[in-house]
């Protein structure tokens, strides 16, 4: 009987916990008791004021003008992947073969559309001031709406255009979240004081943004309490793993870090500014080289952007047993125009597009893509005992100890490398020195290739190499967890496994190396959401919750005490 009561209590608790996982493309939100979250487009359209400025965030990463040098570099990268594929073997030992692109292009040039539906579709007339989620996709381009995506490249979409201030982005998030709570989840806003929220945040975070997001949840929306959870940590809980090197590939960003026992090691975190949307644009570029018959396709048009994204999901793979050309069909559906069906041939471009993750020079068609690490905190006036304070006071303690030990024998003195006076405050990520303090070198940038782009395999190798101990490195090489919706290509896990296996230092080779792409047979895009739902109901999570009264009284200092990561 007590077990039954306990399970009932846990169920009631789970029903009052809202898990929010915002992404650059989709938003996943739901109760911790739900099997799957509500997944909608993370976008908002606001009616433009008379004579107001026009602004619309693109649905795919925009293309940049291609110079002769850029085109040549991309062509060289494409050929390099093609040569690699030609040297691969099928599962039966036979060498792969590829249909010449000229032959595929000749077929596609002869392809003409077939009219599927002679009657044109019409737009739905919208009069609302604000339109949220998937309804944004059906807006008439002639209607005067500005379209905003609150997240871009894995962080808040703060920019200089209309609606790009931090206040405006937070207002968009408030409107979107409140709409889903009331319209999709039947949670009245006046009852939110009885609910708790878990917000899944990027692994590489901006402390100022986290402070504002916490204020948004507790003071503006009105949740009774909340806590923040890094997406990579949530992913390990969702996959049921105690440790893993987590690879998270979303729509506009790819991030890697090493997680052990619920802690993401700060020095191992890296985020690259490319994702599934860049793969889509690369695939479109490859299709154009093969005489893509839908000549009017425009990636900046949201309907064509949707079509290209669907073609990528349907056609792309990394199955080495599929050789030569394949015939595919697709339908173009637009409002105020009849539906058209095309038959095309595709070849190795279906493999080259996803493999551009390992040859990221192909992503240069959408611009420069940097690699970001967790930067040092510059301080907050509301938190006098922050990282800067601890670093300064620890530095002073080292100097005092050195002065006290200056008369000790030479072999007993403590050597300090000149200039390395930075002290560790992230005590999980480092090893203790002789003074029982913890050293923290200035965050080192990841080594990138000649084109200033970091490939996925090199990001994994360098992330693991930044683990503090050899034993931890060996554990991370043995378990690589792939999550996110941008890498759901058949066979991509095996390719990543082989690329990493060839480059692991001999001393760290494990008996078995697992690359997990479908943890617990759930959608990898939902792994982090599921993990946050699991963690929020654990007894150990009770000490993480931050109440709205505590937040108003103590402010950002409480995040240093309660956050499940090194603040």
Secondary structure by P-SEA (a helix, b strand, c coil): caaaaaaaaaaaaaaabbbbbbcccbbbbbccccccccccccbbbbbbccccbbbbbbcccccccccaaaaaaaaaaaaaaaaaaaaccccccbbbbbccaaaaaaaaaaccccccccbbbbcccccccccccccccccccccbbbbbcccccccccccccccccaaaaaaaaaaaaaaaacccccccccccccbbbbbbbcccccaaaaaaaaaaacccccccccccccaaaaaaaaacccccbbbbbcccbbbbbbbcccccccccbbbbcccaaaaaaaaaaaaaaacccccccccccaaaaaaaaaaaaaccccccccccbbbbbbbbbbccccbbbbbbcccaaaaaaaaccccccccccccbbbbbccccccccccccccaaaaaaaaaaaaaaaaaaacccccccbbbbcccccbbbccccccccccccbbbbcccccccccccccccaaaaaaaaaaacccaaaaaaaaabbbbbcccccccaaaaaaaaaaaacccccccccccccccccccccccaaaaaaaaaaaaccccccccccaaaaaacccccccccccccc
